[in-house]
Amino acid sequence: MARSHVTVRSSEQVVCEQCLVADRPLARMRGLLGRSDLPRGEGVLLRPAASIHTFFMRFPIDAVFMDRDGVVVGVEHELKPWRTARRKGARTVLELAAGEAGARGVTSGQRLSQSH
């Protein structure tokens, strides 16, 4: 099974340098499970996805919810293990290390794009 990575950026800067694309059911289900951390600059792009959970995870994350056009419809900062999160209108979720969304200036209304 090929693993696809993309770079996610806003018009101002790179949001995620090495983002694993989870666009198949098994890959979306696995997400970050089994990992002990998520290094800065890495992330997981879940598509399609309108909600996420952090059950069985070992660390908090930031979750960036985007609509079908890549516009950020919400950001969940420092989502702790054993929680759920969702945003109305979301079709894609970008999971980042806790604190990365704020450090990289990701806010609602911003458009994010992906490139290989």
GUVO-188013 format. One record per atom (N, C-alpha, C, O): residue in one letter; x negated, y negated, z. Coordinates in Angstrom, 2 decimals. Example, Ala and Ser with C-alpha at 12.3 -4.5 7.8 and 13.67 -1.06 7.14 Angstrom:
+---+---------+---------+---------+
! r !       x !       y !       z !
+---+---------+---------+---------+
! A !  -13.19 !    5.69 !    7.80 !
! A !  -12.30 !    4.50 !    7.80 !
! A !  -13.20 !    3.30 !    7.80 !
! A !  -14.24 !    3.32 !    8.46 !
! S !  -12.85 !    2.25 !    7.08 !
! S !  -13.67 !    1.06 !    7.14 !
! S !  -12.90 !   -0.03 !    7.87 !
! S !  -13.41 !   -1.14 !    8.04 !
+---+---------+---------+---------+
! end
This chain:
+---+---------+---------+---------+
! r !       x !       y !       z !
+---+---------+---------+---------+
! M !   -0.85 !    1.19 !    0.00 !
! M !    0.00 !    0.00 !    0.00 !
! M !   -0.88 !   -1.24 !    0.00 !
! M !   -1.71 !   -1.42 !    0.90 !
! A !   -0.72 !   -2.10 !   -0.99 !
! A !   -1.52 !   -3.32 !   -1.10 !
! A !   -1.07 !   -4.33 !   -0.06 !
! A !    0.12 !   -4.48 !    0.22 !
! R !   -2.05 !   -5.02 !    0.50 !
! R !   -1.75 !   -6.06 !    1.47 !
! R !   -2.00 !   -7.39 !    0.79 !
! R !   -3.10 !   -7.67 !    0.32 !
! S !   -0.98 !   -8.20 !    0.74 !
! S !   -1.05 !   -9.49 !    0.07 !
! S !   -1.26 !  -10.61 !    1.09 !
! S !   -0.61 !  -10.63 !    2.14 !
! H !   -2.16 !  -11.53 !    0.78 !
! H !   -2.40 !  -12.69 !    1.63 !
! H !   -2.19 !  -13.96 !    0.81 !
! H !   -2.49 !  -13.99 !   -0.39 !
! V !   -1.68 !  -14.99 !    1.44 !
! V !   -1.51 !  -16.29 !    0.81 !
! V !   -2.04 !  -17.37 !    1.76 !
! V !   -2.26 !  -17.13 !    2.94 !
! T !   -2.24 !  -18.54 !    1.20 !
! T !   -2.54 !  -19.73 !    2.00 !
! T !   -1.27 !  -20.56 !    2.03 !
! T !   -0.65 !  -20.79 !    1.00 !
! V !   -0.89 !  -21.02 !    3.23 !
! V !    0.31 !  -21.84 !    3.38 !
! V !   -0.16 !  -23.25 !    3.72 !
! V !   -0.99 !  -23.45 !    4.61 !
! R !    0.39 !  -24.23 !    3.01 !
! R !   -0.02 !  -25.62 !    3.23 !
! R !    1.15 !  -26.57 !    3.15 !
! R !    2.18 !  -26.30 !    2.53 !
! S !    0.95 !  -27.72 !    3.80 !
! S !    1.89 !  -28.83 !    3.66 !
! S !    1.25 !  -29.78 !    2.65 !
! S !    0.18 !  -29.47 !    2.12 !
! S !    1.87 !  -30.90 !    2.40 !
! S !    1.26 !  -31.87 !    1.48 !
! S !    0.01 !  -32.51 !    2.09 !
! S !   -0.83 !  -33.04 !    1.37 !
! E !   -0.09 !  -32.46 !    3.44 !
! E !   -1.21 !  -33.10 !    4.12 !
! E !   -2.39 !  -32.16 !    4.40 !
! E !   -3.54 !  -32.59 !    4.34 !
! Q !   -2.10 !  -30.87 !    4.71 !
! Q !   -3.19 !  -29.99 !    5.13 !
! Q !   -2.80 !  -28.52 !    5.05 !
! Q !   -1.64 !  -28.18 !    4.83 !
! V !   -3.79 !  -27.67 !    5.24 !
! V !   -3.55 !  -26.24 !    5.29 !
! V !   -2.95 !  -25.90 !    6.64 !
! V !   -3.43 !  -26.36 !    7.68 !
! V !   -1.89 !  -25.10 !    6.63 !
! V !   -1.20 !  -24.69 !    7.85 !
! V !   -1.70 !  -23.30 !    8.28 !
! V !   -1.83 !  -23.03 !    9.47 !
! C !   -1.97 !  -22.43 !    7.30 !
! C !   -2.43 !  -21.07 !    7.58 !
! C !   -3.36 !  -20.64 !    6.45 !
! C !   -2.92 !  -20.45 !    5.32 !
! E !   -4.63 !  -20.47 !    6.76 !
! E !   -5.62 !  -20.12 !    5.75 !
! E !   -5.44 !  -18.70 !    5.21 !
! E !   -5.51 !  -18.48 !    4.00 !
! Q !   -5.20 !  -17.76 !    6.09 !
! Q !   -5.08 !  -16.36 !    5.70 !
! Q !   -3.80 !  -15.79 !    6.28 !
! Q !   -3.76 !  -15.36 !    7.44 !
! C !   -2.77 !  -15.79 !    5.47 !
! C !   -1.44 !  -15.41 !    5.92 !
! C !   -1.03 !  -14.10 !    5.25 !
! C !   -0.91 !  -14.04 !    4.02 !
! L !   -0.81 !  -13.08 !    6.04 !
! L !   -0.36 !  -11.79 !    5.54 !
! L !    1.12 !  -11.89 !    5.15 !
! L !    1.94 !  -12.34 !    5.96 !
! V !    1.46 !  -11.48 !    3.94 !
! V !    2.84 !  -11.51 !    3.48 !
! V !    3.51 !  -10.19 !    3.85 !
! V !    3.08 !   -9.12 !    3.42 !
! A !    4.57 !  -10.27 !    4.65 !
! A !    5.36 !   -9.10 !    5.03 !
! A !    6.71 !   -9.23 !    4.34 !
! A !    7.65 !   -9.83 !    4.87 !
! D !    6.80 !   -8.67 !    3.14 !
! D !    8.01 !   -8.81 !    2.34 !
! D !    8.70 !   -7.48 !    2.06 !
! D !    9.56 !   -7.40 !    1.18 !
! R !    8.32 !   -6.45 !    2.80 !
! R !    8.96 !   -5.14 !    2.70 !
! R !    9.46 !   -4.77 !    4.09 !
! R !    8.90 !   -5.21 !    5.10 !
! P !   10.51 !   -3.97 !    4.16 !
! P !   11.12 !   -3.66 !    5.47 !
! P !   10.13 !   -3.17 !    6.53 !
! P !   10.15 !   -3.66 !    7.66 !
! L !    9.27 !   -2.22 !    6.19 !
! L !    8.33 !   -1.69 !    7.18 !
! L !    7.32 !   -2.76 !    7.62 !
! L !    7.00 !   -2.86 !    8.80 !
! A !    6.83 !   -3.54 !    6.68 !
! A !    5.87 !   -4.60 !    7.01 !
! A !    6.51 !   -5.67 !    7.89 !
! A !    5.88 !   -6.15 !    8.82 !
! R !    7.77 !   -6.04 !    7.60 !
! R !    8.47 !   -7.03 !    8.44 !
! R !    8.71 !   -6.48 !    9.83 !
! R !    8.56 !   -7.20 !   10.82 !
! M !    9.09 !   -5.20 !    9.91 !
! M !    9.35 !   -4.60 !   11.21 !
! M !    8.07 !   -4.55 !   12.05 !
! M !    8.11 !   -4.80 !   13.25 !
! R !    6.96 !   -4.25 !   11.42 !
! R !    5.70 !   -4.14 !   12.16 !
! R !    5.19 !   -5.53 !   12.58 !
! R !    4.80 !   -5.72 !   13.73 !
! G !    5.20 !   -6.48 !   11.66 !
! G !    4.76 !   -7.84 !   11.99 !
! G !    3.46 !   -7.86 !   12.74 !
! G !    2.44 !   -7.40 !   12.23 !
! L !    3.47 !   -8.40 !   13.95 !
! L !    2.27 !   -8.51 !   14.78 !
! L !    2.18 !   -7.44 !   15.85 !
! L !    1.29 !   -7.48 !   16.70 !
! L !    3.10 !   -6.47 !   15.83 !
! L !    3.08 !   -5.42 !   16.85 !
! L !    1.77 !   -4.64 !   16.81 !
! L !    1.24 !   -4.34 !   15.74 !
! G !    1.27 !   -4.33 !   17.98 !
! G !    0.03 !   -3.57 !   18.09 !
! G !   -1.23 !   -4.42 !   18.11 !
! G !   -2.32 !   -3.91 !   18.38 !
! R !   -1.10 !   -5.70 !   17.83 !
! R !   -2.28 !   -6.58 !   17.85 !
! R !   -2.45 !   -7.17 !   19.24 !
! R !   -1.47 !   -7.40 !   19.95 !
! S !   -3.68 !   -7.41 !   19.61 !
! S !   -3.95 !   -7.99 !   20.93 !
! S !   -4.05 !   -9.51 !   20.88 !
! S !   -4.02 !  -10.16 !   21.92 !
! D !   -4.18 !  -10.07 !   19.68 !
! D !   -4.22 !  -11.53 !   19.53 !
! D !   -3.99 !  -11.88 !   18.07 !
! D !   -3.91 !  -11.01 !   17.21 !
! L !   -3.89 !  -13.17 !   17.80 !
! L !   -3.76 !  -13.70 !   16.45 !
! L !   -4.76 !  -14.84 !   16.34 !
! L !   -4.52 !  -15.92 !   16.88 !
! P !   -5.88 !  -14.63 !   15.63 !
! P !   -6.89 !  -15.68 !   15.53 !
! P !   -6.36 !  -16.95 !   14.85 !
! P !   -5.45 !  -16.88 !   14.02 !
! R !   -6.93 !  -18.07 !   15.19 !
! R !   -6.58 !  -19.35 !   14.54 !
! R !   -6.84 !  -19.20 !   13.04 !
! R !   -7.81 !  -18.57 !   12.63 !
! G !   -5.97 !  -19.79 !   12.25 !
! G !   -6.11 !  -19.72 !   10.80 !
! G !   -5.47 !  -18.51 !   10.16 !
! G !   -5.38 !  -18.43 !    8.93 !
! E !   -5.00 !  -17.56 !   10.97 !
! E !   -4.32 !  -16.38 !   10.45 !
! E !   -2.85 !  -16.44 !   10.85 !
! E !   -2.48 !  -17.12 !   11.80 !
! G !   -2.03 !  -15.71 !   10.10 !
! G !   -0.61 !  -15.65 !   10.41 !
! G !    0.07 !  -14.56 !    9.62 !
! G !   -0.56 !  -13.83 !    8.86 !
! V !    1.36 !  -14.44 !    9.83 !
! V !    2.20 !  -13.48 !    9.10 !
! V !    3.40 !  -14.25 !    8.56 !
! V !    4.07 !  -14.99 !    9.28 !
! L !    3.65 !  -14.07 !    7.26 !
! L !    4.78 !  -14.69 !    6.60 !
! L !    5.84 !  -13.61 !    6.37 !
! L !    5.65 !  -12.72 !    5.55 !
! L !    6.94 !  -13.71 !    7.11 !
! L !    8.02 !  -12.73 !    7.03 !
! L !    9.09 !  -13.24 !    6.08 !
! L !    9.67 !  -14.31 !    6.29 !
! R !    9.35 !  -12.46 !    5.01 !
! R !   10.39 !  -12.85 !    4.07 !
! R !   11.04 !  -11.64 !    3.46 !
! R !   10.34 !  -10.72 !    3.04 !
! P !   12.35 !  -11.59 !    3.40 !
! P !   13.27 !  -12.56 !    4.00 !
! P !   13.39 !  -12.33 !    5.50 !
! P !   13.27 !  -11.20 !    5.99 !
! A !   13.62 !  -13.40 !    6.22 !
! A !   13.82 !  -13.33 !    7.67 !
! A !   14.45 !  -14.63 !    8.15 !
! A !   14.03 !  -15.72 !    7.76 !
! A !   15.47 !  -14.51 !    8.98 !
! A !   16.12 !  -15.68 !    9.58 !
! A !   15.90 !  -15.71 !   11.08 !
! A !   16.14 !  -16.71 !   11.74 !
! S !   15.43 !  -14.56 !   11.61 !
! S !   15.21 !  -14.47 !   13.05 !
! S !   14.02 !  -13.54 !   13.30 !
! S !   13.63 !  -12.76 !   12.44 !
! I !   13.46 !  -13.66 !   14.50 !
! I !   12.34 !  -12.80 !   14.89 !
! I !   12.51 !  -12.40 !   16.35 !
! I !   13.33 !  -12.96 !   17.09 !
! H !   11.73 !  -11.41 !   16.75 !
! H !   11.65 !  -11.06 !   18.17 !
! H !   10.18 !  -10.84 !   18.51 !
! H !    9.35 !  -10.58 !   17.64 !
! T !    9.89 !  -10.95 !   19.79 !
! T !    8.52 !  -10.70 !   20.26 !
! T !    8.49 !   -9.53 !   21.24 !
! T !    7.62 !   -9.46 !   22.11 !
! F !    9.44 !   -8.61 !   21.10 !
! F !    9.47 !   -7.41 !   21.94 !
! F !    8.18 !   -6.63 !   21.71 !
! F !    7.74 !   -6.46 !   20.58 !
! F !    7.60 !   -6.14 !   22.78 !
! F !    6.39 !   -5.33 !   22.77 !
! F !    5.12 !   -6.09 !   22.37 !
! F !    4.06 !   -5.48 !   22.24 !
! M !    5.21 !   -7.40 !   22.17 !
! M !    4.01 !   -8.17 !   21.84 !
! M !    3.25 !   -8.52 !   23.10 !
! M !    3.80 !   -8.51 !   24.20 !
! R !    1.98 !   -8.82 !   22.94 !
! R !    1.09 !   -9.06 !   24.07 !
! R !    0.71 !  -10.53 !   24.25 !
! R !   -0.02 !  -10.86 !   25.19 !
! F !    1.18 !  -11.40 !   23.37 !
! F !    0.76 !  -12.79 !   23.41 !
! F !    1.85 !  -13.69 !   22.83 !
! F !    2.67 !  -13.22 !   22.03 !
! P !    1.87 !  -14.96 !   23.20 !
! P !    2.86 !  -15.90 !   22.64 !
! P !    2.46 !  -16.32 !   21.23 !
! P !    1.29 !  -16.23 !   20.84 !
! I !    3.44 !  -16.77 !   20.46 !
! I !    3.21 !  -17.24 !   19.10 !
! I !    4.02 !  -18.51 !   18.84 !
! I !    4.93 !  -18.84 !   19.60 !
! D !    3.68 !  -19.20 !   17.76 !
! D !    4.52 !  -20.25 !   17.21 !
! D !    5.25 !  -19.64 !   16.02 !
! D !    4.65 !  -18.89 !   15.26 !
! A !    6.51 !  -19.96 !   15.85 !
! A !    7.30 !  -19.47 !   14.73 !
! A !    7.84 !  -20.66 !   13.95 !
! A !    8.53 !  -21.52 !   14.51 !
! V !    7.51 !  -20.71 !   12.66 !
! V !    7.96 !  -21.78 !   11.78 !
! V !    9.03 !  -21.20 !   10.86 !
! V !    8.75 !  -20.31 !   10.06 !
! F !   10.26 !  -21.70 !   10.97 !
! F !   11.40 !  -21.22 !   10.19 !
! F !   11.59 !  -22.13 !    8.98 !
! F !   11.66 !  -23.35 !    9.11 !
! M !   11.68 !  -21.50 !    7.79 !
! M !   11.82 !  -22.28 !    6.55 !
! M !   13.04 !  -21.81 !    5.75 !
! M !   13.43 !  -20.64 !    5.83 !
! D !   13.62 !  -22.72 !    5.00 !
! D !   14.74 !  -22.36 !    4.13 !
! D !   14.21 !  -21.78 !    2.82 !
! D !   13.00 !  -21.60 !    2.66 !
! R !   15.10 !  -21.50 !    1.89 !
! R !   14.68 !  -20.88 !    0.63 !
! R !   13.77 !  -21.75 !   -0.22 !
! R !   13.09 !  -21.24 !   -1.11 !
! D !   13.73 !  -23.05 !    0.05 !
! D !   12.87 !  -23.97 !   -0.70 !
! D !   11.57 !  -24.27 !    0.02 !
! D !   10.77 !  -25.09 !   -0.45 !
! G !   11.33 !  -23.63 !    1.16 !
! G !   10.09 !  -23.86 !    1.90 !
! G !   10.16 !  -25.05 !    2.84 !
! G !    9.13 !  -25.46 !    3.39 !
! V !   11.34 !  -25.61 !    3.05 !
! V !   11.50 !  -26.74 !    3.96 !
! V !   11.66 !  -26.21 !    5.38 !
! V !   12.46 !  -25.31 !    5.63 !
! V !   10.89 !  -26.75 !    6.30 !
! V !   10.92 !  -26.31 !    7.69 !
! V !   12.26 !  -26.72 !    8.32 !
! V !   12.61 !  -27.90 !    8.35 !
! V !   12.99 !  -25.72 !    8.82 !
! V !   14.29 !  -25.98 !    9.46 !
! V !   14.18 !  -25.89 !   10.98 !
! V !   15.15 !  -26.14 !   11.68 !
! G !   13.00 !  -25.52 !   11.48 !
! G !   12.80 !  -25.47 !   12.92 !
! G !   11.47 !  -24.83 !   13.27 !
! G !   10.92 !  -24.03 !   12.50 !
! V !   10.96 !  -25.19 !   14.43 !
! V !    9.71 !  -24.61 !   14.93 !
! V !    9.94 !  -24.19 !   16.38 !
! V !   10.42 !  -24.97 !   17.19 !
! E !    9.58 !  -22.97 !   16.68 !
! E !    9.64 !  -22.46 !   18.05 !
! E !    8.20 !  -22.41 !   18.54 !
! E !    7.40 !  -21.60 !   18.08 !
! H !    7.88 !  -23.28 !   19.49 !
! H !    6.51 !  -23.37 !   20.01 !
! H !    6.30 !  -22.41 !   21.18 !
! H !    7.15 !  -22.31 !   22.07 !
! E !    5.18 !  -21.71 !   21.17 !
! E !    4.75 !  -20.86 !   22.28 !
! E !    5.84 !  -19.88 !   22.71 !
! E !    6.17 !  -19.78 !   23.90 !
! L !    6.39 !  -19.16 !   21.74 !
! L !    7.40 !  -18.15 !   22.01 !
! L !    6.73 !  -16.98 !   22.73 !
! L !    5.85 !  -16.32 !   22.19 !
! K !    7.17 !  -16.74 !   23.95 !
! K !    6.55 !  -15.72 !   24.80 !
! K !    7.02 !  -14.32 !   24.40 !
! K !    8.05 !  -14.17 !   23.74 !
! P !    6.26 !  -13.28 !   24.81 !
! P !    6.70 !  -11.90 !   24.57 !
! P !    8.09 !  -11.64 !   25.18 !
! P !    8.47 !  -12.26 !   26.17 !
! W !    8.80 !  -10.74 !   24.56 !
! W !   10.13 !  -10.30 !   24.99 !
! W !   11.21 !  -11.38 !   24.79 !
! W !   12.15 !  -11.47 !   25.58 !
! R !   11.06 !  -12.18 !   23.76 !
! R !   12.04 !  -13.22 !   23.44 !
! R !   12.53 !  -13.04 !   21.99 !
! R !   11.93 !  -12.28 !   21.22 !
! T !   13.59 !  -13.73 !   21.64 !
! T !   14.08 !  -13.79 !   20.27 !
! T !   14.20 !  -15.26 !   19.87 !
! T !   14.30 !  -16.14 !   20.73 !
! A !   14.19 !  -15.50 !   18.58 !
! A !   14.37 !  -16.86 !   18.07 !
! A !   14.96 !  -16.78 !   16.67 !
! A !   14.69 !  -15.85 !   15.91 !
! R !   15.77 !  -17.77 !   16.35 !
! R !   16.36 !  -17.86 !   15.01 !
! R !   16.70 !  -19.31 !   14.73 !
! R !   16.81 !  -20.13 !   15.64 !
! R !   16.85 !  -19.63 !   13.46 !
! R !   17.29 !  -20.96 !   13.06 !
! R !   18.28 !  -20.80 !   11.92 !
! R !   18.05 !  -20.03 !   10.99 !
! K !   19.37 !  -21.53 !   12.00 !
! K !   20.38 !  -21.52 !   10.95 !
! K !   19.74 !  -22.00 !    9.65 !
! K !   19.02 !  -23.00 !    9.63 !
! G !   20.00 !  -21.29 !    8.58 !
! G !   19.49 !  -21.68 !    7.27 !
! G !   18.11 !  -21.13 !    6.95 !
! G !   17.62 !  -21.32 !    5.83 !
! A !   17.46 !  -20.47 !    7.91 !
! A !   16.12 !  -19.93 !    7.66 !
! A !   16.18 !  -18.72 !    6.73 !
! A !   17.10 !  -17.90 !    6.82 !
! R !   15.20 !  -18.63 !    5.85 !
! R !   15.06 !  -17.48 !    4.96 !
! R !   13.67 !  -16.87 !    5.06 !
! R !   13.44 !  -15.75 !    4.60 !
! T !   12.73 !  -17.61 !    5.67 !
! T !   11.34 !  -17.18 !    5.82 !
! T !   10.84 !  -17.65 !    7.18 !
! T !   11.20 !  -18.73 !    7.64 !
! V !   10.00 !  -16.83 !    7.82 !
! V !    9.41 !  -17.22 !    9.10 !
! V !    7.91 !  -17.03 !    9.01 !
! V !    7.42 !  -15.98 !    8.59 !
! L !    7.18 !  -18.07 !    9.40 !
! L !    5.73 !  -18.03 !    9.48 !
! L !    5.33 !  -17.92 !   10.94 !
! L !    5.62 !  -18.81 !   11.74 !
! E !    4.67 !  -16.81 !   11.30 !
! E !    4.21 !  -16.61 !   12.67 !
! E !    2.74 !  -17.02 !   12.76 !
! E !    1.90 !  -16.56 !   11.99 !
! L !    2.45 !  -17.91 !   13.71 !
! L !    1.10 !  -18.44 !   13.90 !
! L !    0.68 !  -18.26 !   15.36 !
! L !    1.52 !  -17.99 !   16.22 !
! A !   -0.60 !  -18.40 !   15.62 !
! A !   -1.08 !  -18.38 !   17.00 !
! A !   -0.40 !  -19.50 !   17.78 !
! A !   -0.13 !  -20.56 !   17.23 !
! A !   -0.14 !  -19.26 !   19.04 !
! A !    0.49 !  -20.28 !   19.90 !
! A !   -0.32 !  -21.57 !   19.86 !
! A !   -1.54 !  -21.55 !   20.03 !
! G !    0.37 !  -22.67 !   19.63 !
! G !   -0.28 !  -23.98 !   19.57 !
! G !   -0.69 !  -24.42 !   18.17 !
! G !   -0.97 !  -25.60 !   17.96 !
! E !   -0.72 !  -23.51 !   17.21 !
! E !   -1.15 !  -23.85 !   15.84 !
! E !   -0.19 !  -24.76 !   15.11 !
! E !   -0.62 !  -25.68 !   14.41 !
! A !    1.11 !  -24.55 !   15.26 !
! A !    2.08 !  -25.39 !   14.56 !
! A !    1.92 !  -26.85 !   14.99 !
! A !    1.92 !  -27.75 !   14.15 !
! G !    1.80 !  -27.07 !   16.28 !
! G !    1.61 !  -28.44 !   16.77 !
! G !    0.26 !  -29.01 !   16.36 !
! G !    0.18 !  -30.17 !   15.96 !
! A !   -0.77 !  -28.22 !   16.46 !
! A !   -2.13 !  -28.68 !   16.11 !
! A !   -2.23 !  -29.04 !   14.63 !
! A !   -3.01 !  -29.91 !   14.25 !
! R !   -1.44 !  -28.37 !   13.81 !
! R !   -1.50 !  -28.62 !   12.36 !
! R !   -0.39 !  -29.56 !   11.90 !
! R !   -0.22 !  -29.78 !   10.70 !
! G !    0.36 !  -30.11 !   12.84 !
! G !    1.36 !  -31.12 !   12.53 !
! G !    2.60 !  -30.63 !   11.80 !
! G !    3.21 !  -31.38 !   11.05 !
! V !    2.98 !  -29.38 !   12.01 !
! V !    4.16 !  -28.83 !   11.35 !
! V !    5.42 !  -29.33 !   12.06 !
! V !    5.55 !  -29.18 !   13.28 !
! T !    6.33 !  -29.94 !   11.30 !
! T !    7.57 !  -30.48 !   11.87 !
! T !    8.75 !  -30.16 !   10.96 !
! T !    8.58 !  -29.87 !    9.78 !
! S !    9.94 !  -30.21 !   11.52 !
! S !   11.16 !  -29.99 !   10.75 !
! S !   11.24 !  -31.02 !    9.62 !
! S !   10.87 !  -32.18 !    9.78 !
! G !   11.74 !  -30.56 !    8.47 !
! G !   11.87 !  -31.43 !    7.31 !
! G !   10.69 !  -31.39 !    6.37 !
! G !   10.79 !  -31.83 !    5.23 !
! Q !    9.57 !  -30.88 !    6.84 !
! Q !    8.37 !  -30.78 !    6.01 !
! Q !    8.53 !  -29.63 !    5.03 !
! Q !    9.14 !  -28.62 !    5.35 !
! R !    7.98 !  -29.78 !    3.83 !
! R !    8.00 !  -28.70 !    2.84 !
! R !    6.64 !  -28.02 !    2.86 !
! R !    5.60 !  -28.68 !    2.78 !
! L !    6.65 !  -26.68 !    2.97 !
! L !    5.43 !  -25.89 !    2.93 !
! L !    5.40 !  -25.08 !    1.64 !
! L !    6.43 !  -24.63 !    1.15 !
! S !    4.21 !  -24.90 !    1.11 !
! S !    4.05 !  -24.12 !   -0.12 !
! S !    3.02 !  -23.03 !    0.10 !
! S !    2.23 !  -23.07 !    1.05 !
! Q !    3.03 !  -22.04 !   -0.79 !
! Q !    2.12 !  -20.89 !   -0.68 !
! Q !    1.31 !  -20.77 !   -1.96 !
! Q !    1.81 !  -21.03 !   -3.05 !
! S !    0.06 !  -20.36 !   -1.82 !
! S !   -0.79 !  -20.10 !   -2.98 !
! S !   -1.72 !  -18.94 !   -2.67 !
! S !   -2.06 !  -18.69 !   -1.51 !
! H !   -2.13 !  -18.24 !   -3.69 !
! H !   -3.04 !  -17.11 !   -3.51 !
! H !   -4.48 !  -17.57 !   -3.49 !
! H !   -5.39 !  -16.75 !   -3.34 !
+---+---------+---------+---------+
! end
